Amino acid sequence: MDRVSPVAYPGENTPVLAGLREILRPAVAFCLDLHQHPELSGEERRTAARLGEWLREAGYTVTGDVGGHGVVGVLRNGDGPRVMIRTELDALPVTERTGLPYTSSGPVAHACGHDLHMAAAAGAASLLARSRESWRGTVVVVGQPAEETLAGARALLADGLYERFGRPDTVLAQHTALLPAGMVAHAYGPMLAGSAGIEAVVHGRGGHAGTPHLAVDPVVTAAAAVLRLQGIVSRECAPTEPALLNVGSFHSGAADNLVPDRATLGITVRALSERTLDRMTASVERIVRAECAASHCPRDPEIRIVSRSPVTHPDPAATAGVRQAHLRLYGSERVAAWPPSMATEDFPLYGDAGVSAHGEEGIALVYWMFGVVGPKVWAQTPGTAEEKLAVLPPHHSPEFAPDIRTALPTGITAMTSAALSRLRTEGDGKG
């Protein structure tokens, strides 16, 4: 990983991308450093400092501790549009098992590609700073904390992101995908699902395992609720309505010879429409309350929404412009269509989805995927493209292992060309 292949990169003969080869080596080193030192949501002190240091050296005015450990870099370059590049700082509570020489140690890992996202954003920030004669406007690079917990975007906005650093015309973001490195993919219509994270606490009456009839067992009640919840998607959603429900955690008790007094469920529901999401959330509450009533629980359950993210629906016109920039740069064989996914993001809050809380409207959001599977791994994985995806380690897996060397150049150039498509470039007359 300490060598960068001397291959030709798309667009490196253009003025803005001409510096790619020079910044690629430090960008790879930056990515490896972030990968080896991951930090959980809300704990991203070192990560934010490293990104801030990179932006400061590139010529950006940097502010830290925004909305927690958020970092914001601003580069003003005359009159023109304001374009925001958003990347994520946090990692996951996963113990890495990739066997790579730069594997992170401990029970935290960048198993979702946020290290690559940051390196790509940093690389793009440097290329834009080095070529200010080719564009006009303002570039704002935002390192967002706590994306994995869906809390970071709200925290940044609540801390005055747009009031303090300017309301952007366009917000750009990209995400790693299990596509061959060198490819990008755009969606038409909804791209990522909206989600609601729900915590349900079932209250029973504790007792001795030898006298269960004198207790009210919350484990039995919660287990019944888990099974009953599975009918929401299959029996309350239309077959053509993309939706899912997952019970990801079930905690209760401390010993096998007692009946505990409570059980806690962690539930997520996801859908590609806000209406479906609202209906499923209400169904979860109805079912949990009904099961508690059926078990004669001594108290009503406590049910609360612990996280909520809107459907990611990129702006059609702005997306078309960015896609055209990518087509010019990479060619049609490397620019694909992306089907709707049930993964989720808090990215939509930077646009109209955050209007009720922050009064912002008409901000164009553009979000795309870039491939991270190295050519050797892709070729050696058997089957069709769909069959390969079923075999390759997915995001959030301990084995998730992007090929940084082949993926990062595209991550950098994709973000740089996207930003240029939204800024006032030389001779385009925009602004």
C-alpha positions in Angstrom: 0.0 0.0 0.0 3.0 2.4 0.1 3.3 2.4 -3.7 0.9 4.1 -6.1 0.6 2.4 -9.5 1.9 4.5 -12.4 -1.3 4.0 -14.4 -3.0 6.9 -16.2 -6.0 8.3 -14.3 -9.1 9.7 -16.0 -9.0 13.5 -16.4 -5.5 14.0 -15.0 -4.6 16.1 -18.1 -7.3 18.6 -17.2 -6.2 21.7 -15.2 -8.0 20.8 -11.9 -7.2 17.1 -11.9 -3.6 17.5 -13.0 -2.4 17.4 -9.4 -4.0 14.0 -8.7 -0.8 12.0 -9.0 1.0 14.4 -6.6 -1.6 14.3 -3.8 -2.5 10.6 -4.2 0.4 9.2 -2.1 -0.4 11.5 0.9 -4.1 10.8 0.5 -3.5 7.0 0.6 -1.3 7.5 3.7 -4.1 9.6 5.3 -6.6 6.9 4.6 -4.5 4.2 6.1 -3.9 6.3 9.2 -7.6 6.9 9.7 -8.3 3.2 9.1 -5.8 2.2 11.8 -7.2 4.7 14.3 -11.0 4.4 14.1 -13.3 6.2 16.6 -16.9 5.5 17.5 -19.8 7.9 17.0 -19.4 10.9 19.3 -15.7 10.1 20.1 -14.1 11.3 16.8 -11.6 13.7 18.4 -8.5 12.4 16.7 -10.2 11.8 13.4 -11.6 15.4 13.3 -8.2 16.8 14.2 -6.5 14.9 11.3 -9.1 16.1 8.8 -8.9 19.6 10.1 -5.1 19.5 9.8 -5.3 18.4 6.2 -7.8 21.1 5.3 -5.8 23.8 7.1 -2.6 22.8 5.1 -4.6 23.0 1.9 -5.6 26.6 2.6 -9.0 26.3 4.2 -10.3 28.2 7.1 -11.0 25.5 9.6 -13.4 25.4 12.6 -13.6 22.5 15.0 -16.1 21.2 17.6 -19.1 22.0 15.5 -22.1 19.9 16.6 -19.8 17.7 18.7 -16.6 16.8 17.0 -17.6 18.1 13.6 -15.0 20.0 11.6 -15.8 22.6 8.9 -13.3 23.9 6.3 -14.2 26.9 4.1 -12.4 28.1 1.0 -13.7 31.3 -0.6 -12.7 32.0 -4.1 -14.7 34.9 -5.4 -18.4 35.3 -6.3 -20.3 32.1 -7.2 -22.2 29.2 -5.9 -21.5 27.7 -2.4 -20.9 24.0 -2.6 -20.7 21.8 0.5 -18.8 18.5 0.5 -19.9 16.2 3.3 -18.0 13.3 4.7 -18.4 11.1 7.8 -15.9 10.8 10.7 -17.1 7.8 12.7 -16.5 4.1 12.7 -18.4 1.1 14.0 -18.2 -1.2 17.1 -16.8 -4.0 15.0 -13.6 -6.0 15.4 -11.9 -6.1 12.1 -11.0 -9.5 10.6 -9.6 -8.5 7.2 -6.0 -9.7 7.8 -4.8 -6.5 6.1 -1.4 -5.1 7.3 -3.1 -1.9 8.4 -5.9 -3.6 10.3 -7.3 -1.6 13.1 -6.8 -3.0 16.6 -9.5 -3.2 19.2 -13.3 -3.5 18.9 -13.7 -0.6 16.5 -13.3 -0.5 12.7 -14.0 1.5 9.6 -16.3 -1.2 8.3 -18.4 1.2 6.3 -15.7 3.0 4.3 -15.8 6.3 6.1 -12.0 6.4 6.1 -12.1 6.3 2.3 -14.9 8.9 2.2 -12.7 11.3 4.3 -9.6 10.6 2.1 -11.6 11.3 -1.0 -13.0 14.5 0.3 -9.6 15.6 1.5 -8.1 14.8 -1.9 -10.8 16.7 -3.7 -10.4 19.7 -1.3 -6.7 19.8 -2.1 -7.3 19.7 -5.9 -9.9 22.4 -5.7 -7.6 24.6 -3.6 -4.7 24.1 -6.0 -6.7 25.2 -9.1 -8.6 28.3 -7.9 -7.9 29.9 -11.3 -10.3 27.4 -12.9 -13.5 28.1 -10.8 -15.3 30.7 -8.7 -17.5 30.3 -5.6 -17.1 28.8 -2.1 -16.2 25.3 -1.1 -17.2 24.1 2.3 -15.9 20.7 3.5 -17.8 19.2 6.5 -16.6 16.3 8.5 -19.7 15.0 10.2 -19.6 13.1 13.5 -22.1 10.4 14.5 -23.5 9.4 11.1 -23.8 5.7 12.2 -26.1 6.7 15.0 -28.0 9.1 12.7 -27.4 12.0 15.1 -24.6 14.0 13.5 -26.4 15.9 10.8 -29.0 17.2 13.3 -26.3 18.2 15.7 -24.4 20.1 13.1 -27.5 22.0 11.9 -28.6 22.7 15.5 -25.2 24.2 16.1 -25.7 26.7 13.3 -23.9 25.0 10.4 -25.7 27.1 7.8 -25.9 30.3 9.9 -22.2 30.2 10.8 -20.7 28.9 7.5 -23.3 29.9 4.9 -26.3 28.2 3.3 -25.0 26.0 0.5 -26.6 25.8 -3.0 -25.6 22.2 -3.3 -24.5 19.5 -0.9 -22.5 16.6 -2.2 -21.7 13.2 -0.7 -20.6 9.8 -1.9 -20.5 6.3 -0.4 -18.4 3.2 -1.0 -20.2 0.3 -2.8 -19.5 -3.3 -3.7 -18.8 -2.4 -7.3 -15.5 -2.7 -9.2 -13.1 0.0 -8.2 -13.2 2.8 -10.8 -17.0 2.8 -11.2 -19.6 5.2 -9.9 -23.3 4.8 -9.8 -26.2 7.2 -9.6 -29.9 6.7 -8.7 -33.1 7.9 -10.3 -35.7 8.6 -7.6 -35.3 7.3 -4.0 -31.8 6.1 -3.4 -31.7 5.1 0.3 -34.5 4.2 2.7 -35.8 6.3 5.5 -35.5 4.6 8.9 -36.8 4.7 12.5 -34.9 3.2 15.4 -37.2 2.2 18.2 -36.5 1.1 21.7 -39.3 -0.8 23.5 -39.1 -1.6 27.2 -41.4 -4.4 28.4 -42.1 -4.3 32.1 -42.9 -7.5 33.9 -42.8 -8.6 37.5 -39.6 -10.3 38.6 -39.6 -13.5 40.6 -38.1 -16.9 41.2 -37.7 -19.3 38.3 -39.2 -22.0 40.5 -42.5 -20.0 40.9 -43.1 -18.4 37.5 -46.8 -18.3 38.2 -46.1 -15.6 40.8 -44.3 -13.4 38.3 -45.0 -11.8 34.9 -42.2 -12.9 32.6 -41.2 -10.0 30.2 -39.0 -12.4 28.2 -42.1 -14.4 27.1 -44.0 -11.2 26.3 -41.1 -9.6 24.4 -40.5 -12.9 22.5 -44.1 -13.0 21.5 -43.8 -9.4 20.3 -40.7 -10.2 18.2 -42.6 -13.0 16.4 -45.7 -10.9 15.9 -43.7 -7.9 14.6 -42.6 -10.0 11.6 -46.1 -9.8 10.2 -45.9 -6.1 9.7 -44.0 -6.3 6.4 -45.7 -9.5 5.1 -49.2 -8.6 6.1 -49.5 -4.8 6.5 -47.3 -3.7 3.5 -48.2 -4.2 -0.1 -46.0 -6.6 -2.0 -44.8 -3.7 -4.2 -44.0 -1.6 -1.2 -40.3 -1.9 -0.3 -40.1 -2.1 3.5 -38.3 -4.1 6.2 -38.3 -4.6 10.0 -35.5 -5.9 12.1 -35.2 -6.7 15.8 -31.5 -6.2 16.3 -31.2 -6.5 20.1 -33.0 -8.3 22.9 -31.8 -7.7 26.4 -33.2 -9.2 29.6 -32.2 -10.8 32.9 -28.9 -11.7 34.5 -29.2 -15.3 35.6 -31.1 -18.5 34.6 -32.8 -19.0 37.9 -34.8 -15.8 38.0 -37.6 -14.1 36.1 -36.4 -10.6 35.2 -38.6 -7.6 35.7 -38.0 -6.1 32.2 -36.9 -6.8 28.7 -35.7 -4.3 26.1 -36.0 -4.6 22.4 -34.1 -2.6 19.8 -36.1 -2.4 16.5 -35.5 -0.7 13.2 -38.0 -0.2 10.5 -37.1 1.0 7.0 -39.0 2.1 3.9 -38.7 4.1 0.7 -41.6 6.4 1.6 -42.2 8.5 4.7 -45.9 7.4 4.8 -44.9 3.7 4.9 -42.3 4.5 7.6 -44.9 6.3 9.8 -47.4 3.5 9.4 -44.8 0.8 10.3 -43.7 2.8 13.3 -47.3 3.0 14.5 -47.7 -0.8 14.0 -44.7 -1.6 16.1 -46.2 0.4 19.0 -49.6 -1.2 18.6 -48.2 -4.7 18.6 -45.9 -4.2 21.6 -48.7 -2.6 23.6 -51.1 -5.4 22.7 -48.7 -8.1 23.7 -48.1 -6.4 27.1 -51.8 -6.2 27.6 -52.2 -9.8 26.7 -49.6 -10.8 29.3 -51.2 -8.6 32.0 -47.9 -6.6 32.4 -48.0 -4.5 35.6 -47.0 -1.4 33.6 -47.5 -0.1 30.0 -44.4 -0.5 27.9 -42.0 2.4 27.3 -41.7 3.0 23.5 -39.5 5.7 22.1 -38.0 6.7 18.8 -34.2 6.8 19.3 -33.3 7.7 15.8 -35.0 8.8 12.6 -33.7 9.4 9.1 -35.6 10.6 6.0 -35.6 8.9 2.6 -32.5 9.9 0.6 -33.9 11.4 -2.6 -31.2 13.2 -4.6 -32.2 16.3 -6.5 -32.9 15.2 -10.1 -31.5 18.2 -12.0 -28.3 18.5 -9.9 -27.8 14.7 -10.1 -28.1 14.8 -13.8 -25.4 17.5 -14.0 -23.0 15.5 -11.8 -23.7 12.3 -13.7 -22.9 14.1 -17.0 -19.6 15.3 -15.4 -18.8 11.7 -14.4 -19.7 10.4 -17.9 -17.3 12.9 -19.5 -14.6 11.8 -17.1 -15.0 8.1 -17.0 -17.1 7.0 -20.0 -20.5 5.3 -20.0 -19.0 1.9 -19.2 -17.9 3.1 -15.7 -21.1 5.1 -14.8 -23.9 2.8 -13.7 -27.5 3.1 -12.4 -28.0 2.4 -8.7 -31.2 0.7 -7.6 -33.0 1.8 -4.4 -31.3 0.4 -1.3 -32.7 -0.3 2.2 -29.5 1.2 3.8 -30.1 4.6 5.4 -28.4 7.9 6.0 -29.0 11.2 7.8 -27.7 13.1 4.7 -31.2 14.2 3.6 -31.4 16.5 6.6 -29.0 18.9 4.9 -31.8 19.6 2.4 -35.5 20.0 2.5 -36.0 17.2 4.9 -34.6 19.5 7.6 -36.8 22.4 6.6 -39.2 22.2 9.6 -36.4 22.4 12.1 -33.9 24.7 10.4 -35.8 26.7 7.8 -33.7 25.7 4.8 -35.4 24.9 1.5 -34.3 24.5 -2.0 -30.8 23.1 -1.3 -29.9 20.5 -4.0 -28.6 17.2 -2.6 -26.4 14.9 -4.8 -25.4 11.5 -3.5 -23.7 8.7 -5.5 -21.8 5.4 -5.0 -18.2 4.6 -6.0 -16.8 1.1 -6.3 -14.2 -0.3 -3.9 -13.7 -3.9 -5.0 -10.2 -4.4 -6.5 -9.9 -6.0 -10.0 -8.3 -9.2 -8.8 -10.9 -9.8 -6.1 -13.7 -9.0 -8.5 -12.3 -11.4 -11.2 -11.7 -14.2 -8.7 -15.1 -14.0 -7.1 -17.3 -16.5 -9.0 -20.7 -15.8 -10.6 -22.6 -13.0 -12.1 -22.4 -9.5 -10.7 -25.4 -10.2 -8.5 -23.9 -13.5 -7.3 -20.6 -11.7 -6.5 -22.5 -9.3 -4.3 -23.9 -12.2 -2.3 -20.4 -13.5 -1.6 -18.3 -10.4 -1.1 -18.1 -9.2 2.6 -20.7 -6.4 2.9 -20.6 -3.1 4.7 -20.6 -3.4 8.5 -18.9 -6.9 8.2 -15.7 -7.6 10.1 -14.3 -8.7 6.7 -15.2 -5.5 4.7 -12.0 -4.6 2.9 -12.0 -1.9 0.2 -9.1 -1.8 -2.2 -7.8 1.6 -1.2 -5.2 1.8 -3.9 -7.6 1.3 -6.8 -10.7 2.9 -5.2 -9.3 6.2 -3.8 -8.4 7.8 -7.2 -12.0 7.5 -8.4 -13.3 8.7 -5.0 -11.1 11.9 -5.3 -11.8 12.6 -9.0 -15.6 11.8 -8.7 -16.0 14.3 -5.8 -13.7 16.9 -7.5 -15.6 16.8 -10.8 -18.9 16.9 -9.0 -18.0 20.0 -7.2 -16.7 21.6 -10.4 -20.1 20.9 -12.1 -21.8 22.9 -9.4 -19.3 25.8 -9.1 -18.8 28.6 -11.6 -16.1 27.3 -13.8 -14.1 29.2 -16.3 -16.2 30.3 -19.2 -19.5 28.7 -18.2 -21.2 32.0 -17.1 -22.9 30.4 -14.1 -23.3 32.0 -10.8 
